[in-house]
Amino acid sequence: MTRAQSDTADQVGQLYDQMAGFESDNFSGDHNLHFGYWDNPEDTSSLERAEERFTELMIEKLQPKPGGRVLDVGCGMGTPAIRLATATGNEVVGVTVSHEQVKRAGLRAGAAGLADRVSFQWADAADLPFADGSFDSVWALESIIHMPDRARVLREMARVVWTASPSRCRRRRTPSGAPPRSAAPSRCSTRTEASRRAG
């Protein structure tokens, strides 16, 4: 990571440290401030329910393998990661450049009884601190649009899994469970599902 990249990550992290306090002070429960998804123009769901629906839709699109390990890039306050783990039984690791988000997301996971399967840590998405093929799936839920070098971030996301499709990134395993030696990271792309209809 270059000095400029490190400075940018620190600046963004400081902003989200401040936003974490705003969110906690102005929203209740496990609310996570992000896009909502309404099924049609007649859908009168509240913003909070639409936000939950957006996360549910992303989980459906991700289709994580049972018992798999998922990386949440730009995890925010942790609510989507917690919902993903609850819905699928997967282990989820969330990364963010905000130390305050790491702390508060960890508290949320503990309160949900998921501290053994859901964890959060500080990391720059452009320089992920994980070995190749460490995860079965990866998502970036509304976070990649805020990253200055998206191509680098996508390469890093592809590196930590083994195979990819337009809506998810996954790795292949041999019958013994180990990733094949000949496998190489491939492309990883993301879609902003909130801006299009499901299916």
TIBASE-843403 format. One line per 3 residues: number of its first residue (from 1); for each residue x, y, z of N, C-alpha, C. Coordinates in Angstrom, 3 decimals, decimal comma, padded with zeros to 6 digits. Example, Ala and Ser with C-alpha at 12.3 -4.5 7.8 and 13.67 -1.06 7.14 Angstrom:
<markes>
1	013,190 -005,690 007,800 012,300 -004,500 007,800 013,200 -003,300 007,800 | 012,850 -002,250 007,080 013,670 -001,060 007,140 012,900 000,030 007,870
</markes>
This chain:
<markes>
1	000,840 -001,188 000,000 000,000 000,000 000,000 000,882 001,246 000,000 | 000,556 002,203 -000,857 001,337 003,433 -000,909 000,930 004,362 000,227 | 001,749 005,372 000,479 001,442 006,345 001,530 000,131 007,066 001,226
4	-000,090 007,403 -000,054 -001,328 008,090 -000,433 -002,545 007,216 -000,154 | -002,445 005,925 -000,474 -003,558 005,019 -000,214 -003,825 004,904 001,268 | -002,746 004,820 002,056 -002,901 004,733 003,506 -003,569 005,982 004,063
7	-003,147 007,159 003,566 -003,749 008,412 004,019 -005,230 008,457 003,680 | -005,592 008,008 002,465 -006,996 008,013 002,055 -007,821 007,104 002,946 | -007,316 005,905 003,207 -008,024 004,972 004,075 -008,227 005,561 005,461
10	-007,210 006,241 005,990 -007,314 006,858 007,315 -008,358 007,970 007,322 | -008,381 008,779 006,252 -009,344 009,878 006,170 -010,777 009,354 006,089 | -010,985 008,341 005,249 -012,319 007,746 005,134 -012,720 007,100 006,456
13	-011,766 006,440 007,091 -012,047 005,810 008,369 -012,474 006,812 009,427 | -011,829 007,960 009,459 -012,191 008,995 010,421 -013,614 009,498 010,179 | -013,976 009,646 008,899 -015,343 010,064 008,573 -016,351 009,046 009,082
16	-016,076 007,766 008,836 -017,021 006,729 009,262 -016,998 006,529 010,779 | -015,901 006,859 011,435 -015,901 006,862 012,896 -016,948 007,855 013,398 | -016,995 009,033 012,789 -017,955 010,050 013,187 -019,380 009,623 012,831
19	-019,543 009,020 011,664 -020,877 008,581 011,237 -021,414 007,460 012,115 | -020,524 006,635 012,646 -020,965 005,548 013,525 -021,683 006,113 014,745 | -021,142 007,201 015,287 -021,790 007,842 016,413 -023,132 008,442 016,032
22	-023,199 009,077 014,867 -024,460 009,661 014,388 -025,514 008,584 014,232 | -025,135 007,456 013,642 -026,096 006,374 013,414 -026,627 005,823 014,724 | -025,732 005,599 015,674 -026,153 005,058 016,964 -027,048 006,033 017,714
25	-026,780 007,328 017,574 -027,556 008,346 018,284 -028,929 008,581 017,664 | -029,073 008,303 016,369 -030,306 008,663 015,666 -031,150 007,493 015,183 | -030,621 006,277 015,270 -031,386 005,108 014,846 -031,315 004,055 015,937
28	-032,390 003,299 016,077 -032,470 002,341 017,175 -032,147 000,925 016,716 | -031,936 000,069 017,701 -031,752 -001,354 017,429 -030,550 -001,631 016,560 | -030,710 -002,610 015,628 -029,601 -003,003 014,753 -029,722 -002,356 013,385
31	-030,423 -001,247 013,332 -030,613 -000,522 012,073 -029,267 -000,258 011,394 | -029,225 -000,464 010,089 -028,006 -000,203 009,328 -028,359 000,729 008,187 | -027,748 001,869 008,130 -028,123 002,903 007,175 -027,588 002,570 005,786
34	-028,454 002,112 004,899 -028,059 001,861 003,516 -029,295 001,868 002,625 | -029,115 001,550 001,348 -030,214 001,586 000,390 -031,361 000,674 000,831 | -032,560 001,057 000,407 -033,718 000,190 000,599 -034,158 -000,392 -000,732
37	-034,930 -001,473 -000,675 -035,445 -002,096 -001,899 -036,945 -002,293 -001,746 | -037,684 -001,666 -002,651 -039,131 -001,831 -002,705 -039,463 -002,682 -003,923 | -040,342 -003,648 -003,769 -040,620 -004,602 -004,840 -041,317 -003,971 -006,039
40	-042,112 -002,926 -005,815 -042,826 -002,282 -006,909 -043,300 -000,910 -006,433 | -043,803 -000,067 -007,343 -044,231 001,288 -006,947 -045,343 001,297 -005,909 | -046,109 000,209 -005,803 -047,201 000,146 -004,842 -046,744 -000,328 -003,464
43	-045,491 -000,742 -003,353 -044,955 -001,237 -002,090 -044,842 -000,072 -001,102 | -045,549 -000,158 000,025 -045,563 000,927 001,007 -044,718 000,590 002,246 | -043,789 -000,325 002,097 -042,941 -000,710 003,227 -042,157 000,484 003,753
46	-041,862 000,458 005,028 -041,051 001,512 005,630 -039,627 001,429 005,111 | -038,863 002,499 005,333 -037,465 002,500 004,920 -036,702 001,373 005,621 | -036,957 001,177 006,906 -036,247 000,140 007,654 -036,530 -001,238 007,061
49	-037,805 -001,501 006,730 -038,141 -002,810 006,137 -037,533 -002,931 004,749 | -037,500 -001,844 003,986 -036,902 -001,874 002,644 -035,404 -002,141 002,730 | -034,760 -001,600 003,759 -033,338 -001,865 003,961 -033,111 -003,339 004,292
52	-033,984 -003,900 005,118 -033,889 -005,326 005,433 -034,092 -006,152 004,169 | -035,046 -005,742 003,353 -035,328 -006,467 002,109 -034,126 -006,424 001,170 | -033,445 -005,297 001,129 -032,256 -005,169 000,295 -031,199 -006,197 000,721
55	-030,978 -006,311 002,026 -030,004 -007,287 002,520 -030,452 -008,702 002,207 | -031,721 -008,985 002,390 -032,246 -010,318 002,071 -032,041 -010,651 000,600 | -032,272 -009,665 -000,260 -032,087 -009,869 -001,696 -030,630 -010,173 -002,015
58	-029,720 -009,463 -001,389 -028,306 -009,702 -001,617 -027,888 -011,091 -001,143 | -028,447 -011,550 -000,035 -028,153 -012,906 000,443 -028,650 -013,934 -000,566 | -029,849 -013,709 -001,111 -030,391 -014,610 -002,133 -029,494 -014,648 -003,358
61	-028,985 -013,505 -003,773 -028,127 -013,434 -004,950 -026,751 -014,046 -004,689 | -026,252 -013,882 -003,478 -024,928 -014,400 -003,152 -024,897 -015,925 -003,168 | -025,974 -016,548 -002,658 -026,059 -018,008 -002,595 -024,809 -018,633 -001,973
64	-024,462 -018,252 -000,755 -023,257 -018,810 -000,132 -023,404 -020,298 000,141 | -022,307 -021,034 000,017 -022,352 -022,476 000,242 -022,565 -022,766 001,717 | -023,281 -023,848 002,046 -023,479 -024,203 003,461 -022,145 -024,406 004,166
67	-022,033 -023,814 005,334 -020,812 -023,958 006,106 -019,630 -023,189 005,563 | -019,860 -022,298 004,614 -018,779 -021,555 003,984 -018,320 -020,363 004,798 | -017,317 -019,698 004,262 -016,730 -018,516 004,898 -016,884 -017,348 003,945
70	-017,496 -016,268 004,408 -017,816 -015,119 003,570 -017,073 -013,883 004,069 | -016,530 -013,113 003,130 -015,898 -011,836 003,449 -016,844 -010,705 003,097 | -017,086 -009,815 004,055 -017,919 -008,633 003,859 -016,993 -007,422 003,775
73	-016,814 -006,893 002,565 -015,893 -005,787 002,328 -016,626 -004,459 002,521 | -016,195 -003,682 003,497 -016,896 -002,448 003,830 -018,126 -002,780 004,653 | -017,924 -003,452 005,798 -019,014 -004,061 006,563 -019,856 -003,080 007,353
76	-019,397 -001,842 007,477 -020,174 -000,872 008,234 -020,344 -001,286 009,681 | -021,552 -001,115 010,207 -021,838 -001,426 011,609 -022,173 -002,891 011,822 | -022,091 -003,700 010,763 -022,167 -005,142 010,909 -023,514 -005,801 010,736
79	-024,583 -005,029 010,568 -025,904 -005,642 010,497 -026,061 -006,612 009,318 | -025,669 -006,247 008,091 -025,800 -007,219 007,000 -025,006 -008,503 007,246 | -023,798 -008,386 007,804 -022,991 -009,570 008,099 -023,697 -010,468 009,107
82	-024,281 -009,868 010,123 -024,994 -010,629 011,142 -026,218 -011,307 010,538 | -026,941 -010,596 009,689 -028,120 -011,195 009,041 -027,713 -012,315 008,090 | -026,604 -012,133 007,399 -026,097 -013,181 006,512 -025,749 -014,439 007,301
85	-025,042 -014,276 008,407 -024,664 -015,425 009,229 -025,894 -016,110 009,824 | -026,862 -015,317 010,252 -028,079 -015,867 010,840 -028,882 -016,655 009,811 | -028,972 -016,120 008,596 -029,788 -016,749 007,555 -029,146 -017,996 006,961
88	-027,816 -018,057 006,944 -027,135 -019,124 006,215 -026,296 -020,054 007,079 | -025,960 -019,640 008,294 -025,079 -020,437 009,125 -023,617 -020,288 008,771 | -023,303 -019,398 007,837 -021,921 -019,190 007,418 -021,112 -018,448 008,468
91	-019,794 -018,611 008,384 -018,883 -017,738 009,106 -018,716 -016,485 008,261 | -018,739 -015,314 008,874 -018,601 -014,056 008,150 -017,511 -013,219 008,797 | -016,623 -012,705 007,975 -015,582 -011,788 008,431 -015,832 -010,445 007,758
94	-016,015 -009,398 008,535 -016,247 -008,073 007,986 -015,013 -007,209 008,126 | -014,736 -006,401 007,104 -013,603 -005,472 007,170 -014,078 -004,058 006,878 | -013,452 -003,099 007,538 -013,778 -001,688 007,374 -012,559 -000,868 007,759
97	-012,493 000,364 007,279 -011,391 001,250 007,652 -011,761 002,123 008,849 | -012,896 001,841 009,482 -013,336 002,591 010,649 -013,138 001,757 011,910 | -012,287 002,236 012,813 -012,071 001,534 014,080 -013,342 001,524 014,928
100	-014,107 002,600 014,838 -015,349 002,676 015,612 -016,368 001,660 015,088 | -016,448 001,491 013,777 -017,352 000,486 013,224 -016,940 -000,919 013,638 | -015,635 -001,191 013,654 -015,165 -002,505 014,098 -015,654 -002,781 015,518
103	-015,490 -001,793 016,390 -015,887 -001,959 017,790 -017,383 -002,183 017,928 | -018,170 -001,339 017,272 -019,623 -001,425 017,429 -020,194 -002,657 016,733 | -019,625 -003,032 015,591 -020,086 -004,240 014,904 -019,794 -005,478 015,752
106	-018,631 -005,501 016,392 -018,301 -006,617 017,264 -019,264 -006,741 018,428 | -019,662 -005,608 018,993 -020,635 -005,624 020,081 -021,980 -006,156 019,594 | -022,366 -005,787 018,392 -023,630 -006,277 017,840 -023,588 -007,790 017,630
109	-022,470 -008,281 017,109 -022,342 -009,725 016,893 -022,411 -010,474 018,218 | -021,756 -009,921 019,242 -021,808 -010,547 020,553 -023,217 -010,559 021,123 | -023,932 -009,445 020,969 -025,295 -009,351 021,473 -026,227 -010,321 020,765
112	-025,907 -010,633 019,504 -026,722 -011,569 018,730 -026,321 -013,022 018,982 | -025,318 -013,228 019,823 -024,866 -014,580 020,109 -024,080 -015,210 018,979 | -023,438 -014,372 018,163 -022,747 -014,869 016,978 -021,241 -014,569 016,995
115	-020,694 -014,255 018,158 -019,276 -013,891 018,228 -018,361 -015,020 017,767 | -018,859 -016,262 017,790 -018,035 -017,386 017,351 -018,018 -017,539 015,841 | -018,955 -016,873 015,143 -019,035 -017,018 013,681 -018,929 -015,709 012,914
118	-019,081 -014,588 013,589 -019,051 -013,288 012,923 -018,002 -012,422 013,604 | -017,031 -011,961 012,840 -015,970 -011,126 013,397 -015,710 -009,940 012,476 | -015,092 -008,910 013,044 -014,823 -007,688 012,300 -013,410 -007,216 012,599
121	-012,772 -006,639 011,596 -011,422 -006,134 011,784 -011,147 -004,966 010,852 | -010,148 -004,154 011,238 -009,742 -003,035 010,399 -008,925 -003,566 009,243 | -009,264 -003,135 008,025 -008,490 -003,515 006,842 -008,869 -002,608 005,689
124	-007,897 -002,309 004,843 -008,121 -001,541 003,629 -008,487 -002,532 002,520 | -009,620 -002,338 001,884 -010,079 -003,259 000,845 -009,111 -003,337 -000,331 | -008,277 -002,305 -000,499 -007,303 -002,323 -001,593 -006,051 -003,118 -001,240
127	-005,976 -003,589 -000,008 -004,805 -004,351 000,439 -005,258 -005,317 001,534 | -006,089 -006,278 001,158 -006,692 -007,184 002,129 -005,642 -008,066 002,808 | -005,723 -008,228 004,125 -004,714 -008,982 004,873 -005,027 -010,474 004,951
130	-005,454 -011,061 003,833 -005,825 -012,468 003,815 -005,077 -013,196 002,708 | -004,806 -014,465 002,941 -004,129 -015,284 001,945 -005,056 -015,570 000,760 | -004,467 -015,905 -000,379 -005,251 -016,290 -001,551 -006,197 -017,432 -001,182
133	-007,434 -017,353 -001,701 -008,380 -018,437 -001,497 -008,835 -018,629 -000,072 | -008,848 -017,556 000,714 -009,240 -017,667 002,119 -010,748 -017,764 002,324 | -011,522 -017,375 001,310 -012,970 -017,300 001,473 -013,687 -018,042 000,348
136	-014,916 -018,475 000,663 -015,761 -019,122 -000,333 -016,571 -018,102 -001,125 | -016,912 -016,992 -000,497 -017,701 -015,943 -001,143 -017,268 -014,590 -000,593 | -017,556 -013,548 -001,366 -017,260 -012,186 -000,906 -018,316 -011,236 -001,461
139	-018,694 -010,265 -000,653 -019,574 -009,220 -001,177 -019,092 -007,855 -000,698 | -019,510 -006,832 -001,446 -019,232 -005,448 -001,086 -020,574 -004,726 -001,173 | -021,261 -004,656 -000,066 -022,626 -004,146 -000,028 -022,616 -002,626 000,079
142	-022,776 -001,968 -001,065 -022,809 -000,509 -001,137 -021,517 000,160 -000,698 | -020,430 -000,541 -000,701 -019,191 000,053 -000,218 -018,201 000,389 -001,330 | -018,179 -000,402 -002,383 -017,139 -000,226 -003,398 -017,264 001,119 -004,116
145	-018,454 001,676 -004,145 -018,639 002,970 -004,811 -017,883 004,082 -004,093 | -017,504 003,860 -002,839 -016,784 004,870 -002,075 -015,268 004,695 -002,148 | -014,802 003,686 -002,857 -013,375 003,373 -002,872 -012,706 003,979 -004,096
148	-011,597 004,675 -003,922 -010,981 005,412 -005,034 -010,427 004,533 -006,147 | -009,890 003,353 -005,812 -009,313 002,462 -006,830 -010,129 001,185 -006,869 | -011,277 001,244 -007,547 -012,195 000,108 -007,565 -011,596 -001,114 -008,240
151	-010,810 -000,897 -009,289 -010,203 -002,026 -009,990 -009,284 -002,807 -009,053 | -008,509 -002,084 -008,259 -007,613 -002,744 -007,304 -008,412 -003,516 -006,263 | -009,496 -002,916 -005,783 -010,328 -003,583 -004,793 -010,930 -004,865 -005,369
154	-011,415 -004,798 -006,601 -011,987 -005,988 -007,233 -010,936 -007,079 -007,408 | -009,712 -006,687 -007,743 -008,641 -007,682 -007,860 -008,366 -008,336 -006,513 | -008,395 -007,544 -005,458 -008,184 -008,094 -004,133 -009,333 -009,031 -003,745
157	-010,542 -008,652 -004,080 -011,685 -009,517 -003,788 -011,571 -010,837 -004,549 | -011,144 -010,750 -005,794 -010,973 -011,967 -006,590 -009,841 -012,834 -006,046 | -008,817 -012,197 -005,525 -007,667 -012,948 -005,031 -008,010 -013,836 -003,846
160	-008,915 -013,367 -002,984 -009,196 -014,124 -001,768 -010,239 -015,221 -001,963 | -010,757 -015,363 -003,182 -011,620 -016,491 -003,526 -011,040 -017,175 -004,760 | -011,647 -018,315 -005,164 -011,050 -019,067 -006,271 -011,813 -018,958 -007,581
163	-013,127 -018,891 -007,553 -013,876 -018,736 -008,787 -014,877 -017,613 -008,603 | -015,428 -017,115 -009,725 -016,315 -015,965 -009,632 -017,432 -016,049 -010,655 | -018,544 -015,367 -010,340 -019,647 -015,174 -011,277 -020,099 -013,736 -011,121
166	-020,982 -013,216 -011,994 -021,364 -011,808 -011,892 -021,970 -011,416 -010,556 | -022,609 -012,339 -009,839 -023,265 -011,958 -008,597 -022,572 -012,485 -007,356 | -021,544 -013,333 -007,503 -020,867 -013,838 -006,324 -019,464 -014,284 -006,690
169	-018,612 -014,402 -005,719 -017,262 -014,912 -005,903 -017,118 -016,128 -005,025 | -016,651 -017,227 -005,584 -016,521 -018,444 -004,804 -015,231 -019,139 -005,187 | -014,771 -020,063 -004,387 -013,577 -020,819 -004,712 -013,905 -022,298 -004,872
172	-013,166 -022,961 -005,713 -013,327 -024,397 -005,893 -012,563 -025,124 -004,820 | -013,028 -026,328 -004,468 -012,319 -027,173 -003,526 -012,141 -028,568 -004,133 | -011,072 -029,214 -003,771 -010,873 -030,603 -004,146 -011,699 -031,454 -003,206
175	-011,893 -032,762 -003,492 -012,663 -033,624 -002,583 -012,138 -033,597 -001,155 | -010,854 -033,368 -000,966 -010,287 -033,332 000,380 -010,594 -032,032 001,112 | -011,127 -031,051 000,379 -011,473 -029,770 000,988 -010,454 -028,689 000,753
178	-009,290 -029,032 000,208 -008,246 -028,029 -000,031 -008,400 -027,432 -001,411 | -008,088 -026,151 -001,595 -008,176 -025,542 -002,925 -007,154 -026,163 -003,851 | -007,510 -026,400 -005,143 -006,563 -026,988 -006,075 -005,369 -026,104 -006,313
181	-004,185 -026,691 -006,434 -002,969 -025,910 -006,607 -002,955 -025,139 -007,909 | -003,597 -025,681 -008,913 -003,556 -025,026 -010,225 -004,547 -023,895 -010,362 | -005,445 -023,766 -009,379 -006,479 -022,743 -009,487 -005,871 -021,366 -009,332
184	-006,422 -020,419 -010,059 -005,929 -019,047 -009,990 -007,101 -018,111 -009,800 | -006,915 -017,003 -009,119 -008,007 -016,049 -008,937 -008,527 -015,569 -010,290 | -009,825 -015,404 -010,387 -010,422 -014,907 -011,616 -011,177 -013,638 -011,318
187	-011,891 -013,126 -012,315 -012,543 -011,840 -012,164 -013,634 -011,891 -011,114 | -013,827 -010,799 -010,471 -014,927 -010,644 -009,533 -015,635 -009,343 -009,885 | -016,939 -009,414 -010,099 -017,669 -008,185 -010,373 -018,807 -008,075 -009,385
190	-019,297 -006,878 -009,187 -020,393 -006,653 -008,254 -021,525 -005,958 -008,975 | -022,725 -006,104 -008,417 -023,884 -005,431 -008,965 -024,599 -004,692 -007,860 | -025,086 -003,521 -008,163 -025,885 -002,783 -007,199 -027,326 -003,209 -007,378
193	-027,751 -004,199 -006,594 -029,060 -004,803 -006,791 -030,197 -003,850 -006,462 | -029,926 -002,822 -005,657 -031,009 -001,916 -005,293 -031,512 -001,119 -006,488 | -030,727 -001,035 -007,551 -031,106 -000,212 -008,686 -031,769 -001,007 -009,800
196	-031,994 -002,300 -009,539 -032,638 -003,120 -010,565 -033,615 -004,091 -009,913 | -034,479 -004,660 -010,688 -035,479 -005,581 -010,163 -034,845 -006,933 -009,907 | -035,377 -007,640 -008,936 -034,840 -008,976 -008,640 -035,079 -009,899 -009,822
199	-034,167 -010,922 -009,939 -034,330 -011,912 -011,012 -033,576 -011,525 -012,223
</markes>
